[in-house]
Amino acid sequence: MSERRIRKEKFVVKLQAAVREYKNVLIVGVDNVGSNQMQKVRIALRGKAVVVMGKNTLIRKILRDMADGENMPQLEALVPLVVGNIGFVFTNDNLNDVRKTILDNKVPAAAKSGTFAPADVYVPPGPTGMDPGQTSFFQALNISTKIVKGAIEIMSEVHLIKKGEKVSLSHVALLDKLNLRPFFYGFSVNTVYENGTVYSADVLDMDESTLTEKFLGGVRRLAAISLAIGYPTVASLPHSINFAFKKLVAIALETEIEFEQAKPFKEFIANPSAFAAPAAAAAGGAAEAKKEEPKKEETEESEGGDMGFSLFD
């Protein structure tokens, strides 16, 4: 068996073992990631996760074979994600912790012509250390400068490259002259596969309060739709009961019909002053209590300030 065939068989065994052992997968992008940085990520994840990378065609074949041959149809969801320069990070640990470890391993890198900027690039104002003969270079990039003490100085902050914009030769030349390395390259976590479900990695940024708010928002919308179309659901049932109770109370107030829950409303309609008096008394008592507190303080101060002496003693 050739050496290439042996490596291929070893990779098949490795990927199959990872799929069987781990239930969660982070699909990561590895553009502009060097071998040294890759090794650092593997070391940082040791004991928590396993990084598996290989040829996309072989990975797709292994996943399809396992989905059909080992009764694991959920793996079909991973096949469309195997596109481009990607890798798999298999784990059974907390996905947020693993992702943080991956994203923390980044290295600064200089801009390269023809690549797309992964982040906005700003050039700070101040001296550049460049001689006045290179002023035309800044003019070509529409950067305002002035000459201070025989050197070019940038007058204000410049938004040189926008995120997602293609880096040009002029951008690279300027950043090299200013000795700036604006980009940080590393693994990018794009998608998550968890127990057969695939979703965007942005979902991991949501905390418990955000999830609760979104869930309650969905319940409210479901209740509104159910009430609008007259189709009862668990979400709309409390509102339906509330509306029905209001109608029953309204009927009881207009007729001689009585039931226990409607009595307070009938009593209020019959004698509203009886309810207003206790409320006014409670409010008056609170006001008197507030007035008495300053008087009490004044009495204590006068008693304590006298101390049995007189100004003329």
C-alpha positions as CSV (number, residue, x, y, z in Angstrom):
1,M,0.0,0.0,0.0
2,S,1.4,3.4,-1.0
3,E,2.2,6.1,1.6
4,R,-0.6,8.3,0.2
5,R,-3.1,5.5,0.7
6,I,-1.9,4.9,4.2
7,R,-2.4,8.6,5.1
8,K,-5.9,8.5,3.6
9,E,-6.9,5.4,5.6
10,K,-5.6,7.0,8.8
11,F,-7.6,10.1,8.1
12,V,-10.8,8.1,7.5
13,V,-10.4,6.3,10.8
14,K,-9.6,9.5,12.7
15,L,-12.7,11.4,11.3
16,Q,-15.0,8.4,11.9
17,A,-13.8,8.1,15.5
18,A,-14.3,11.8,16.1
19,V,-17.9,11.7,14.7
20,R,-18.8,8.8,16.9
21,E,-17.2,10.2,20.1
22,Y,-18.2,13.8,19.9
23,K,-21.7,15.2,19.6
24,N,-20.8,18.9,18.8
25,V,-18.8,20.3,15.9
26,L,-17.6,23.8,15.3
27,I,-17.0,24.5,11.5
28,V,-14.1,26.9,11.4
29,G,-12.5,28.9,8.6
30,V,-8.8,28.7,8.4
31,D,-7.9,31.3,5.7
32,N,-4.4,32.9,6.2
33,V,-3.7,30.5,9.2
34,G,-0.1,29.2,9.2
35,S,1.1,25.9,10.5
36,N,2.7,27.3,13.6
37,Q,-0.6,29.1,14.6
38,M,-2.5,25.9,13.8
39,Q,-0.3,24.0,16.2
40,K,-0.8,26.6,18.9
41,V,-4.6,26.2,18.6
42,R,-4.4,22.4,18.8
43,I,-2.3,22.7,22.0
44,A,-4.7,25.2,23.5
45,L,-7.6,22.9,22.8
46,R,-5.9,19.8,24.1
47,G,-8.2,17.9,26.5
48,K,-11.3,19.9,25.4
49,A,-11.6,19.5,21.6
50,V,-10.0,17.8,18.6
51,V,-9.2,19.6,15.3
52,V,-9.7,17.6,12.1
53,M,-8.8,19.0,8.7
54,G,-8.5,17.3,5.3
55,K,-9.6,17.3,1.7
56,N,-13.2,18.4,1.3
57,T,-14.1,15.7,-1.2
58,L,-12.9,13.0,1.2
59,I,-14.7,14.5,4.2
60,R,-18.0,14.7,2.3
61,K,-17.6,11.1,1.2
62,I,-16.9,9.9,4.8
63,L,-19.9,11.8,6.1
64,R,-22.2,10.4,3.5
65,D,-21.0,6.9,4.0
66,M,-21.5,7.2,7.8
67,A,-25.0,8.7,7.3
68,D,-26.1,5.8,5.1
69,G,-24.1,2.9,6.5
70,E,-24.3,3.7,10.3
71,N,-27.8,5.0,10.4
72,M,-26.7,8.6,11.2
73,P,-28.9,10.6,8.8
74,Q,-28.2,13.8,10.9
75,L,-24.7,13.9,9.4
76,E,-26.2,14.9,6.0
77,A,-26.6,18.4,7.5
78,L,-22.8,18.7,7.7
79,V,-22.2,17.9,4.0
80,P,-23.2,21.3,2.5
81,L,-21.0,23.1,5.0
82,V,-17.8,21.4,3.7
83,V,-16.9,24.2,1.3
84,G,-13.8,26.2,1.0
85,N,-10.8,26.3,3.4
86,I,-12.5,24.9,6.5
87,G,-11.9,22.5,9.3
88,F,-13.9,20.7,12.0
89,V,-13.4,21.2,15.8
90,F,-15.1,18.3,17.6
91,T,-16.0,18.7,21.3
92,N,-18.3,17.6,24.1
93,D,-17.4,20.6,26.3
94,N,-19.1,23.9,26.5
95,L,-19.3,25.4,23.0
96,N,-18.8,29.0,24.2
97,D,-15.6,28.1,26.1
98,V,-14.2,26.2,23.1
99,R,-15.0,29.0,20.7
100,K,-13.4,31.6,23.0
101,T,-10.2,29.5,23.1
102,I,-10.2,29.3,19.3
103,L,-10.8,33.0,18.7
104,D,-8.2,34.1,21.3
105,N,-5.4,32.5,19.3
106,K,-4.8,35.2,16.7
107,V,-1.6,36.7,15.4
108,P,-1.1,40.2,13.9
109,A,-0.4,40.3,10.2
110,A,0.4,42.9,7.6
111,A,-2.1,43.8,4.8
112,K,-1.8,41.8,1.6
113,S,-2.7,43.2,-1.8
114,G,-5.8,41.5,-3.4
115,T,-7.2,40.2,-0.1
116,F,-10.4,41.3,1.5
117,A,-10.1,43.3,4.8
118,P,-11.4,41.3,7.8
119,A,-11.8,44.5,9.7
120,D,-11.9,48.3,9.3
121,V,-8.4,50.0,9.1
122,Y,-7.9,53.4,10.6
123,V,-4.7,55.4,10.3
124,P,-4.1,57.6,13.4
125,P,-3.2,61.3,13.1
126,G,0.3,62.4,14.0
127,P,3.8,62.4,12.7
128,T,4.8,59.8,10.1
129,G,8.6,60.3,10.1
130,M,8.5,60.5,6.3
131,D,10.3,63.3,4.4
132,P,8.3,66.1,2.6
133,G,9.2,64.6,-0.8
134,Q,6.6,61.9,-0.3
135,T,3.6,64.3,0.1
136,S,2.3,63.3,-3.4
137,F,1.9,59.7,-2.1
138,F,-0.6,60.9,0.6
139,Q,-2.3,63.2,-1.9
140,A,-3.1,60.2,-4.2
141,L,-4.9,58.6,-1.3
142,N,-6.8,61.8,-0.3
143,I,-5.1,62.0,3.1
144,S,-4.7,65.6,4.5
145,T,-1.1,66.2,5.7
146,K,1.1,69.1,6.8
147,I,4.9,69.5,7.2
148,V,6.0,69.8,10.8
149,K,9.7,70.0,11.6
150,G,10.8,68.7,8.3
151,A,8.5,65.6,8.4
152,I,5.0,64.8,7.1
153,E,2.3,64.7,9.7
154,I,-1.3,63.3,9.2
155,M,-3.8,65.9,10.3
156,S,-6.8,63.7,11.2
157,E,-7.7,60.1,11.6
158,V,-8.2,58.4,8.2
159,H,-10.6,55.5,7.5
160,L,-8.2,53.8,5.1
161,I,-9.9,50.4,4.4
162,K,-13.5,49.4,5.1
163,K,-14.3,45.9,6.3
164,G,-14.8,43.5,3.4
165,E,-13.1,46.0,0.9
166,K,-10.3,44.7,-1.3
167,V,-6.9,45.8,-0.2
168,S,-5.0,47.6,-3.0
169,L,-1.3,48.1,-3.6
170,S,-1.5,51.7,-2.4
171,H,-3.0,50.6,0.9
172,V,-0.3,48.0,1.4
173,A,2.5,50.6,0.6
174,L,1.1,53.2,3.0
175,L,0.7,50.7,5.8
176,D,4.3,49.4,5.2
177,K,5.7,52.9,5.3
178,L,3.9,53.6,8.6
179,N,4.9,50.2,9.9
180,L,1.3,49.2,10.7
181,R,0.0,45.6,10.9
182,P,-3.7,46.2,11.0
183,F,-5.1,42.7,10.7
184,F,-5.3,39.7,13.0
185,Y,-5.6,36.3,11.4
186,G,-6.8,33.2,13.0
187,F,-9.6,30.6,13.0
188,S,-13.1,32.0,12.4
189,V,-16.0,30.1,13.8
190,N,-18.7,30.1,11.2
191,T,-21.3,27.4,12.0
192,V,-22.2,25.1,14.8
193,Y,-23.5,21.5,14.6
194,E,-25.1,20.4,17.8
195,N,-26.9,17.1,18.3
196,G,-27.9,17.0,14.6
197,T,-28.9,20.7,14.5
198,V,-27.0,23.3,12.4
199,Y,-27.1,27.0,13.3
200,S,-25.0,30.1,13.0
201,A,-22.2,30.7,15.5
202,D,-23.7,34.1,16.3
203,V,-26.4,32.2,18.4
204,L,-23.7,31.4,20.9
205,D,-23.5,35.1,21.8
206,M,-27.0,35.1,23.1
207,D,-27.3,34.9,26.9
208,E,-30.2,33.5,28.9
209,S,-32.0,36.8,29.2
210,T,-31.8,37.3,25.4
211,L,-33.2,33.8,24.7
212,T,-36.0,34.4,27.3
213,E,-36.9,37.7,25.7
214,K,-37.0,36.1,22.2
215,F,-39.1,33.2,23.4
216,L,-41.6,35.5,25.1
217,G,-41.8,37.6,22.0
218,G,-42.7,34.5,20.0
219,V,-45.4,33.6,22.5
220,R,-46.9,37.1,22.3
221,R,-47.0,36.9,18.5
222,L,-48.5,33.4,18.6
223,A,-51.2,34.6,21.0
224,A,-52.0,37.6,18.9
225,I,-52.4,35.5,15.7
226,S,-54.5,32.9,17.6
227,L,-56.9,35.6,18.9
228,A,-57.1,37.3,15.5
229,I,-58.2,34.1,13.7
230,G,-60.2,32.7,16.6
231,Y,-58.1,29.6,16.9
232,P,-57.4,28.7,20.6
233,T,-53.9,27.7,21.6
234,V,-52.0,27.4,24.9
235,A,-50.6,30.9,24.3
236,S,-53.9,32.5,23.7
237,L,-55.9,30.7,26.4
238,P,-55.1,33.0,29.3
239,H,-56.2,36.0,27.2
240,S,-59.4,34.3,26.1
241,I,-60.3,33.5,29.8
242,N,-59.5,37.1,30.7
243,F,-61.8,38.5,27.9
244,A,-64.5,36.1,28.9
245,F,-64.4,37.1,32.5
246,K,-64.6,40.8,31.6
247,K,-67.7,40.0,29.5
248,L,-69.3,38.1,32.4
249,V,-68.6,41.0,34.8
250,A,-70.1,43.4,32.3
251,I,-73.3,41.3,32.0
252,A,-73.5,40.9,35.8
253,L,-73.3,44.7,36.3
254,E,-76.1,45.3,33.7
255,T,-78.4,42.5,35.1
256,E,-79.5,40.9,38.4
257,I,-77.1,38.0,37.8
258,E,-74.6,37.6,40.6
259,F,-71.5,35.5,41.2
260,E,-68.7,35.7,43.8
261,Q,-66.1,37.3,41.6
262,A,-68.4,40.0,40.4
263,K,-69.5,41.2,43.9
264,P,-66.6,43.7,44.4
265,F,-67.4,45.4,41.1
266,K,-71.1,45.6,42.0
267,E,-70.3,47.0,45.4
268,F,-68.1,49.7,43.9
269,I,-70.8,50.7,41.4
270,A,-73.4,50.9,44.2
271,N,-71.3,52.9,46.7
272,P,-68.1,54.3,45.2
273,S,-67.7,56.7,48.2
274,A,-67.2,53.7,50.5
275,F,-64.1,52.7,48.5
276,A,-62.8,56.3,48.2
277,A,-63.0,57.0,52.0
278,P,-60.5,54.3,53.1
279,A,-58.1,55.3,50.3
280,A,-58.3,58.9,51.4
281,A,-57.8,57.9,55.0
282,A,-54.8,55.9,54.1
283,A,-53.3,58.7,52.1
284,G,-54.0,61.2,54.9
285,G,-52.4,59.0,57.5
286,A,-49.3,58.7,55.4
287,A,-49.1,62.5,55.0
288,E,-49.5,63.1,58.7
289,A,-46.8,60.6,59.5
290,K,-44.5,62.5,57.2
291,K,-45.3,65.8,58.9
292,E,-44.8,64.4,62.3
293,E,-41.3,63.1,61.6
294,P,-39.7,66.6,61.1
295,K,-41.4,67.8,64.3
296,K,-40.0,64.9,66.2
297,E,-36.5,65.7,65.0
298,E,-36.9,69.4,66.0
299,T,-38.0,68.4,69.5
300,E,-35.1,66.1,69.9
301,E,-32.7,68.7,68.6
302,S,-34.0,71.4,71.0
303,E,-33.9,69.0,73.9
304,G,-30.4,67.8,73.1
305,G,-29.1,71.3,72.3
306,D,-30.2,73.0,75.6
307,M,-28.3,70.6,77.9
308,G,-29.5,72.6,80.9
309,F,-27.4,75.7,80.2
310,S,-28.4,79.3,79.2
311,L,-26.5,81.8,77.1
312,F,-26.2,84.2,80.1
313,D,-25.1,81.5,82.6
